[in-house]
Amino acid sequence: MKKDKGNNRYNPGEKKTSIKNSVGRLLLILLMLILQLYWLILTVGKLSRQYPVIEGIVTIFALMLVIAINENETTTALKMPMMTVILLVPLVGVLLFLLIELGSNTKSMQKRFDRVKGKMTPFLDADEKIIDDIAAKDKAIAGEFKYLKNICGFPAYDDTSVRYYKDPNSSLCDQIEDIKNARRFIFIEYHAIEDKESFSEMKEALAKKASEGVDVRVLYDDIGSFVFISRSFIKQLESLGIKCRAFNPMMPFFNLFINNRDHRKITVVDGKVGYTGGFNLANEYFNITSPYGHWKDSGLRLEGSAVNSLTAMFLEMWHSTFKKDLQEDISVFFTRDASPVTAGGYRGFTAPFADSPLDNEFTGENMFINLINNTEDYIWFVTPYLIVSDELKRALILAAKRGVDVRIIIPGVPDKRIIYKVTCSYIGELVREGISIYTYTPGFCHAKMCLSDGDTAFCGTINMDYRSLHHHFEDGVLFYDCEACGDMKKDFEELFDQSEDISIRYNRKRRGPVRVGQSLLRFIAPFV
């Protein structure tokens, strides 16, 4: 594994790897989608001119749609763009809505996920007394864990050690060592995998374990990995004895579910050890290449019963990729040796959890809001993108108004300039309400983590944007009263030293054209 260079600076001439087959496939699919929409608009428009009554029917239907959408329980920011398009251009808006609804298999996917998840539930039944133990220390934090258990189905554990990594290279090295010691099964699930240096040593270790009879499975997101690998990657791994699947492959027809990507990053070894965090298995995440300056990321290693939750998350995604019902006996993946996996000692409380766009429960966003509302002294965030809903923004502002030290670190060098402009549109309002915004000057911070009052923390895959909070499959770990909280705090303090406080720069009234431009950007924010 190639180590972090340490002093990487922004090099705009160094670009991401591009795989011609994947890029060509994406362009072809986009072209076909545009042609389908264009043909439908052209056809219906022609019919409307020939039969004026159709235009009247479309107008009435458009008004009915707006009323129906407005009554939907989803957040206002997600409803407004569609309602506006329908009212301004009824024909285009109605057609777009019908294509999304009728061309979507989201409902069938939800049934499939519910069926698979139901088979995992019996294996995630932790001791109810754990919540009482947390409540004895902090009743408000116990409520956060109770929400994850009762509403989302992810219990808290008190027998799991948590190790925090401030550097993805260290995490990857430990993952490979744990993989080499695997005896029964290895599960790998990442949003993006690049078949280069960052993955080569792990691939070699996975192939060796597969040859020894270990059940090795790799799951990656088709769109997340399209600039890194082609579909031949699956055949390559299968030739090594590794089972491999692509989640939600891109298809050349309208399908709303194509917008819901697997953004999770999970490694599970024998159900004993599990990893998650912000980084993917691609060179830029480990500073082997540096198109955006120094890449900052973080992660966790879990050892203990809490790994059951990560195992369940992987199996849910693995079996939901195919339409067939769950066939195999999954109980074998939830049995561990009776001997303790970690030496004794107090380990605190841990709750790995998943967030799905199919259940209408915004788990990640609700977790953040609950954590913000329960904070007394300070709450710090690191996020690559800051595009927040009104609900999350209000929680941040209210915390600052009641005297909480609210700080958010964002990248100093953006990886997506349009997304960065949308992020900047939120900064002025936040800093004027007392929230401190920092930019990570060495480059791009991709970590997704949060620390509240020094004893409660989150680390995982969830960005503070609509993509993560509403559209993607995500995962993370909430942990309390763990030694890892102190390690994260030290990392935060180092990050503040390396970052620039830009609050003063944005704490002024924006000019008219700037306000208009930012308002338009925020209008499309839920979909970027």
N, C-alpha and C positions, 0 to 999 in steps of 0.2 A: 504493500500500500504506500503510495507516494505521500509524503508528509506535507503539511501546510508550509508554504513558502514564507509566511509571516509578514513580509513587507510588500505584498502585492498592491499595486496601485491601478487606478482606472486606466485601461488601455482600450479605447474605442475601436482600434483596428482589429482586436481579437474578438471574433464572433462565435456564436453557438455553432455546433456541428449541425449540418443539414444532411438528411438522407433523401436522395432524389426520389426514391420510390414512394416514401411517405408524403413528401411535399406534393408530388404530382397527384397522389391519391386524394389529398385534402383539397387541392385546387379543383380537381374534377368533381368532387362531391359538392363543393360550394357553387360551382358553375351550374350543376344540375338543379340544385335547390333554387337558385335565382331564376333559371329558365322555367321551373315549375310555377313559381309565384307570378312571373311575368305572363305566362300563358293563361293562367287563371284570371288575372286582372284584365287582360286583353279580351278574353272570351266573355266574361260577365259584363264588361263595359260595352261590348258590341251588342249583346242582348238587351242591355238597358236602353240603348239608343233605338233599337228596333221596337222594343216593348216598354214604353215609359212606366208602366205599372210596376215593373221590376225595381226601378229606382225608388219608388214610394215604399215598396215592401222592404227594401234594404234599409231605408231611413228609419222606418218604424222598428225593424229588428235591431238596428244599431242603438236606438234609444233604450230598448228593452235590455240589450246586453249591458249597457252602461249601468243601468239600475241594478242588474244582477251582480255585476262585478263589484259595484260599490258596497253591496251587502255582504260580500265575501269577508271572512274574518281575518284575512291576511293583512299585513302592514300597508299603510296608505301609500308609501313610496313605491311599492310593487304594483299597486293598482293604477296609479295615476298615468303612467306612460301609455298603457293600453287604452284606458278610457279617453285620453286626449286624442290618440290616433283615430279611434272610432268616431269621435265627435267631429274632428276636423276633416277627415277623409273617410266617410262611412263605408264606401265600397272596399277600399284597401283594408281598413280596420276590421270589418266583418270577415272578409276572406282570411286575413291573417289569424284572427281568433279561431275560425273554423278549422283552419289547417293545423293550428296548435292542438286544438281539442280532439278533432276527429283523426288527425294523423299521429296522435300520441298513443303509446302503449304504456303510459305511466300507471294507469289503474291496474292493468294486468301485472305490471312489475311490482306494484305495491302488494298485491295479493301473494305473489311469489315470495317476496321478502318476508311478509308476515308469516307465511307458512314455514319458511326455513327458520325464522327467528323463534317461532313457537317451539321448535325442537331444541333450541339452545337454552330456553328459559330454565328447565329443571337443573341445569348445571351451573346456574348463577344464583344460587340460593344461599347467601352468606348468613352468618349469625346476626340476628336482629339486635342482639345486645350491643353490638359494635356502635350503633347510632347512639345508644344511651351513654356509652363510654365517651363518645365525642361531645355529647350534650353536657356531660359533667365538667368538661373543660371549657366549652364555648357553645352555648345553645344556638346562636345564630349560624355558626358554621355547620352544626349538626343538621340544621334545616337545609343547607345546600346539599349535603350528602343524602339526606332523606328525599329530596327532589329527584336526584339521579337514580335512586333505588326505586321509589314508589311510582314515579311517572315514566321514567326512561328504562327501568329494568336493569340498572347497573349498580350492584351492591358495593359497599365499602368493605375494606379488609384491614386487619391489624397485624398480619403476619408476613408482610411483604417488605423487603428492603428496596429502597429507591436510591439509585445513583444518578446524579445530574452530570451531564456532559456540556461543557461550554464550547467544545470543539468537536465537530462531526468526525474528524479523523480518528480521535480516540474512541469514539463510539463504534465506528466501523471496524476498527482493529479488534475490539472486544467482541463484536458480533461474530467476526470470522473465527475467533478462538472458541466461542461457545458453539458455533456450527461444527467445528472440528470435533467437538466432544459429544455431539448428538448421537443418540442411540435408537430413537424411535421415529421421530418426525421433525421436519423443519418447514415452517410456513413463512413465505416472503411476500409481502404486499406493498407495492410502492406506486405512487402516482406516475413517476417517470423513472425509467431505467435506460442508461446509456451503455452500450456494449463496448466499453473502452476501459482505461486503466482503473477507474473507480469501481468497476464491477468485476474486473478480471480475477482478482484473488478470491473474491467471494464465489464466483462462478466455479472456479477450480475446486474450492472446498465443497460446494454443493454437489458437483459431479462425483467427487470421491465418495461422499456419504451415500449418494444414490447407488453407486456401484456396490456399496456394502449392504444394501437392502433397506436403507433408511427411506421413509416416505418423504420425498422432497417436492414441494409445490411452490410455484412462483405465479403471482397474479399482478398484472400491471394495467394501468389505464391506457386505452388505445390513443386518445387524443393527447394525454399528458406525455406520452412517449413518442409521438409521431415524428418529432424532429430528431430523435435519437436512434430509433430502430425501425426496421421494416417488419412486416408480418412473418418473414422467414425466421425471425428470432424464436418463435414458438417451436418450429421444427428443429432448430439448432439445439435448443435446450432438451427437447424430447429425445433427440439422438443421444444425449448424455444421460438419459434415464430420469430427467427432471420433468415433472408434470407442469405444464405452463398454459395459462389462459390470459386473454385480453379482455378487460372489462368494457362493456358497452361499445362495441366496435362502431366506427363511423359508417353510416349508411346513406346512399344517395337519394333519400326521400325524406319528406318532412316528418319529424318525430321529436316531440318535446323532450323526451327522455335523453336525447343526445346531449342536452344541456346539463344533465346531472352527471358529474364526473366523480370517479373514485380518487379523492385527494388524500387518502390515508397513507401512512407509512408505518408498517408493522413487521416485526420479525418475531417469531415464536420458535423456541427450541424445546422440544419434549414437553411442552406445557409447564416447564419449570422456570424458564428465563424468557423475558419478553423485552422488546425495544420499541420505542416510538419517538417521534420528534419532528422537526421541521424539514429535514433534508431528504432529498431523493438520492438515488444511486447514479449520479451523473457527475462528470469531472468538475464543473464549475462550483458544485456544492462543497468540494474539498480543496478548492483553490489550486487545482491542477491546471485549469485555465481560469483566466480572470477578466472576463469581458466587462465586469461592473466593479472593478476594484476588489478589495478584500471582501470575501463572502463570510458573513457571520451567521452561524446557525447553532442550534442546541438540540439536546435530546435526553432521553431517560433510559435507564436499564432497570427493569423490575425483576425480582426473584422471589417467588412465593405464590400463594393462592390467587393473588390478583391477576396473574397471567391468564387465568381461566377466561377473564373478560376479553383479553386480546385474542385468545384462541377462538372464542365465539364470534368475534367480529370478523375474523378471517374466514371462518367456515360459512358465515352468513353470505359474504360476498362471493366466495368460491362456488357455492351451490346455487346462488341466485343468477349466475351467469348463464346457466342452461335452463330450459323450460321443464326438464324432467324433474320429478319429485326427488327429494332427498332419499337416496338408497342406502348409503353406507351406514354402518354403526358408528355414530360419532362419539359414543360414550368412551371409546378407547383413547380419545384425545383429551379427556378430562380426568384421567386417573394418573396419579403421580406416586412415586415411591413413598413409603411411610416415613422414611428418614427425613429430617428437616433439610431444606435446600440451602439454608443460610445459618451461620452460627447464631446463637442466642443473642438477646439484647432487645431493647425497645426500638420499634421500627416506625411508630406513628401510624397514620391512617391514610389509605390509598383507595382511589376509585377510578379505574380506567373506564372510559365511556365512549360511546359512538354517537354521531349525529347523522341523521338521514333526512334527505329532502322529501321523502315519501310519506312521512307520518304527521306532517303539519305541526310538529312540536319543535320549535327552534331551540334545541337543547343547548348548543354552544352559546347563542346570544343570551338565553335565559340564565345560564351559568354565570356569564360575565356580569349581567345586571344584578343578580343576587349577590355576587361577590363584591361589587362596587357598593351596593346598598348596605352591606354589612361591615364595610371597612371603617375603622375609627381614625387611624393616623395617616397611613399612606397606601397608595396603590400604584404600581408601576407596570407599564406594558412595553413590550417590543412587538412590532408588527410591520410586515413589509408594505401593507396597504391599509389606509385609514379611510374607509368609505362606510360610515356608520348610519344605521337607521335612526329615526327620530327617537325611538324608545331607548336605544343604547346611548345616544348623544345626551338625552335628558338625564339619564342616570349619572353620566360622567360629570355633567355640569352641576347637578345637585350635590354631588359629593364634594366638588371643589367649593361650592358655596357654603357648605357646612364646615369647611376648614380642613378637609382631607387634602393631602399632598398628592395630586394626580399628575403623573408624568407619562408621556408616551414617546418612545423612540421609533423613528421611521428612517428609511434609507437616506444616505447622503447622495448616492449615485443610483438613480432609478433603473429598473430593468425594462419597464414599460412606460414610456413617456406620457401617453394619454391617461393611463391610470394614475400616474404621479400628479398630473394636472388636476384630476378629480380629487385626489387626496388633498392637494393644496387648497382646494375650494372649501374644505372644512376647517382648516387650521385657524383662520382669522376668528371665526366665531368661538372656537374652543379656547383660544388663548385670551380672548377678551372676557371670558367667563372664569379665568383663573387657572386654566390647565396649561401645564408646561409641555411644549413640544420640542424634542431634540432630533437632530439629524446625525446619523452615524457617519462621520466624515471619512473614515477609511474606505468606504464603499457601500455595499448592499447588505442590509441586515434582513435575513430571511427567517429568523427565529420567530416563533409564535409562543410567547410566554407572558406570565403575569405573576406578580408577587404582591400579596396584601398583608400589611402589618407584620411582615417578617415570618409569619408562621403558616400561612396558607398560600399555595401556589398552584399554577396551572402550566403545563407544557404539553404541546401536541402539534396538530396540523392546522388549527383553526385561525385563519387571518381575521382581522377586524374589518371585513368587507362583506358585501352582499353575496359574493360568490361562495364564500365559506359558510357564512351564517345562514344562508337560505337555499343554495342551489347544489352544493357538493355533499358527498359522503365524507365525513370527517371523523377523527378520533383525537382523544387527548386523555390526560391524567390529571385529576384534582388530588392534591396531597396536602396533608395537614400535620403539623407538629413532627415533621421529619427533618433529619439532618440535611437532606438535600435542599430544604428551604434556605438554610444558611449558605450553602454553596451557590445557590441562585442569586442570593443577595450580593455576595461578593462579585459575581459576574456583572450584575446590574451596576454596581459602583464603578467597576472598570469601564463599562460601556458609557456611563455618564462622563467619565474623564476623557473618553475618546470622541465624544459627541459634542455638537454645538447646540446651545439653547437658542432657538430661533424665535422664541415667543415675542420678544420686543419688535423684531422685524415685521411680524404680522399683526401686531397690536395697534393697528391704525385703520381708519376708514378707507375702504377700497373705492377706486374711481368707478364712475358709472359703467363704462364699457367692460371693465374687469368684472363687476358684479353681474352684468348680463351674461358674459361668457361663462362664469362659474355657475350661475344659475342653470344654464343649459346643460353644463356638464353634470351637475347633480341630478338633473331630470333623467338622464340616461344611466346614472350611477347604478341602479339596481340590476342592470343588464351587462355591465362591463366587467 
